[in-house]
Amino acid sequence: MTQPPSRFGIWAQVYGASGSFFHPQDPPDASWERNKRLILEAEALGFESTLVAQHVFNPRDDERDQLETWTASTALAVVTSRIEIIAAIKPYLFHPVVLAKMASQIEEISQGRFAINLVNAWFKPEFERAGIAFADHDDRYAYGREWIEIFRRLFGGHRVNFSGQHFKIDDYQIRPVGRYRERPAIYAGGESEQAQALAADTADVWFINGQPPDDVRRLIAAVAGRPRRGPPIRFALSAFVVARETNAEAEEELRYLFSLAQQDAPLRQAMAGRTDPKAVMFKTFARNPAFGSNGGTAAGLVGSYDTVAARIGHFADLGIETFMLQFQPFEAEMRRFAQEVRPRVDRLKQAAA
Ligand SMILES: Cc1cc2nc3c(=O)[nH]c(=O)nc-3n(C[C@H](O)[C@H](O)[C@H](O)COP(=O)(O)O)c2cc1C
């Protein structure tokens, strides 16, 4: 089977920085203006996608700024012209018919470039401080399952009637739908058994946290092997990139980043006390110490330009189609990736064809 071309995306800087809040060349900036500039530049550099994560307030420190996902994604849909915009959604924060309506509007504004990333939450205070009960891990996935089913059916263009444990929908429909394609793409993140089952049943793309290739291979086999209706599920990987001329220089830079991260340790420890202990993703992070969020450097995209390109090629061979990347300092390292690593990935692919 011919492999689809690799796609590259960047994490929007919703927290203001990827990695350390104490990088001297990359002080946290979660503003709309910064994110707009960043994503327009990513688009101009040829990145295919951007992921706008969702948190109502900054999980590491609620005194710090946090970009709002859905309003920012709408504005991005206006100012960009080619890049895919993926907005994360935690089902408890929006009723599915309201969110489906918003998604249909962004799909129209973006002319068919919109996607959602369904994530079932781990950060308790975001809910509890708002008086929204933080349900048990498996109950959150059961809620998310009903939620995404309603979302999908509304995009089928039908009048939806639904009676579940959590939602009762009576004769609801949204317009417009299907103007550019059947519906916005559905990504899903989360590593637990429930997350894998939900992704196989309802998502187009499963997002995997950065981790070593053997673990990624195992996870892909587990999800690809599940029963499923429709076309095969596709896979995306989150990763933090540290690329330099030589492996030694990249390792040196990673040591520097880890040394900066010591200053973030108190914030991270406080955050850890507010997470759901049943969230499987944090068990993965504990096994693979790394720099950056969502697995970060544990994916191993650290090394010379050739090393990083070869590792991306290896992940592509395992079935990863989209690489959602983090850098620090973000803008400068993103440019370096576009100039040095991406052409090498393309050359490797041509040589293998
Ligand atoms: C690529 C990716 C992006 C994610 N983005 C978010 C996000 O924006 N907000 C959030 O609360 N959780 C986010 N998550 C975390 C998932 O929601 C997380 O895996 C889940 O809450 C814990 O469930 P688990 O036990 O299934 O791992 C993301 C996960 C992945 C893999």
The ligand as an SDF file (V2000), in Angstrom:
LIG
                    3D

 31 33  0  0  0  0  0  0  0  0999 V2000
   -2.8690   15.2200   21.0910 C   0  0  0  0  0  0  0  0  0  0  0  0
   -3.6570   15.3340   22.3430 C   0  0  0  0  0  0  0  0  0  0  0  0
   -4.2650   16.5310   22.6460 C   0  0  0  0  0  0  0  0  0  0  0  0
   -4.9670   16.6990   23.8270 C   0  0  0  0  0  0  0  0  0  0  0  0
   -5.5520   17.9110   24.0850 N   0  0  0  0  0  0  0  0  0  0  0  0
   -6.2280   18.1000   25.2420 C   0  0  0  0  0  0  0  0  0  0  0  0
   -6.8610   19.3400   25.5150 C   0  0  0  0  0  0  0  0  0  0  0  0
   -6.8570   20.2520   24.6830 O   0  0  0  0  0  0  0  0  0  0  0  0
   -7.4700   19.4940   26.6940 N   0  0  0  0  0  0  0  0  0  0  0  0
   -7.5330   18.4840   27.6290 C   0  0  0  0  0  0  0  0  0  0  0  0
   -8.0850   18.6880   28.6890 O   0  0  0  0  0  0  0  0  0  0  0  0
   -6.9620   17.2880   27.3740 N   0  0  0  0  0  0  0  0  0  0  0  0
   -6.3210   17.0780   26.2170 C   0  0  0  0  0  0  0  0  0  0  0  0
   -5.7740   15.8560   25.9290 N   0  0  0  0  0  0  0  0  0  0  0  0
   -5.7780   14.8690   26.9550 C   0  0  0  0  0  0  0  0  0  0  0  0
   -6.8200   13.7980   26.8490 C   0  0  0  0  0  0  0  0  0  0  0  0
   -8.0350   14.3870   27.1310 O   0  0  0  0  0  0  0  0  0  0  0  0
   -6.3960   12.8120   27.9140 C   0  0  0  0  0  0  0  0  0  0  0  0
   -5.7210   11.7860   27.3200 O   0  0  0  0  0  0  0  0  0  0  0  0
   -7.5000   12.3590   28.7740 C   0  0  0  0  0  0  0  0  0  0  0  0
   -8.0610   13.4160   29.4320 O   0  0  0  0  0  0  0  0  0  0  0  0
   -7.0760   11.3470   29.7600 C   0  0  0  0  0  0  0  0  0  0  0  0
   -7.6900   10.2400   29.3260 O   0  0  0  0  0  0  0  0  0  0  0  0
   -7.0140    8.8310   29.1620 P   0  0  0  0  0  0  0  0  0  0  0  0
   -7.1230    8.1610   30.5070 O   0  0  0  0  0  0  0  0  0  0  0  0
   -7.9020    8.1690   28.1580 O   0  0  0  0  0  0  0  0  0  0  0  0
   -5.6120    9.0380   28.7080 O   0  0  0  0  0  0  0  0  0  0  0  0
   -5.0860   15.6330   24.7390 C   0  0  0  0  0  0  0  0  0  0  0  0
   -4.5050   14.4000   24.4210 C   0  0  0  0  0  0  0  0  0  0  0  0
   -3.8050   14.2370   23.2270 C   0  0  0  0  0  0  0  0  0  0  0  0
   -3.2110   12.9140   22.9100 C   0  0  0  0  0  0  0  0  0  0  0  0
  1  2  1  0
  2  3  1  0
  2 30  2  0
  3  4  2  0
  4  5  1  0
  4 28  1  0
  5  6  2  0
  6  7  1  0
  6 13  1  0
  7  8  2  0
  7  9  1  0
  9 10  1  0
 10 11  2  0
 10 12  1  0
 12 13  2  0
 13 14  1  0
 14 15  1  0
 14 28  1  0
 15 16  1  0
 16 17  1  0
 16 18  1  0
 18 19  1  0
 18 20  1  0
 20 21  1  0
 20 22  1  0
 22 23  1  0
 23 24  1  0
 24 25  2  0
 24 26  1  0
 24 27  1  0
 28 29  2  0
 29 30  1  0
 30 31  1  0
M  END
$$$$
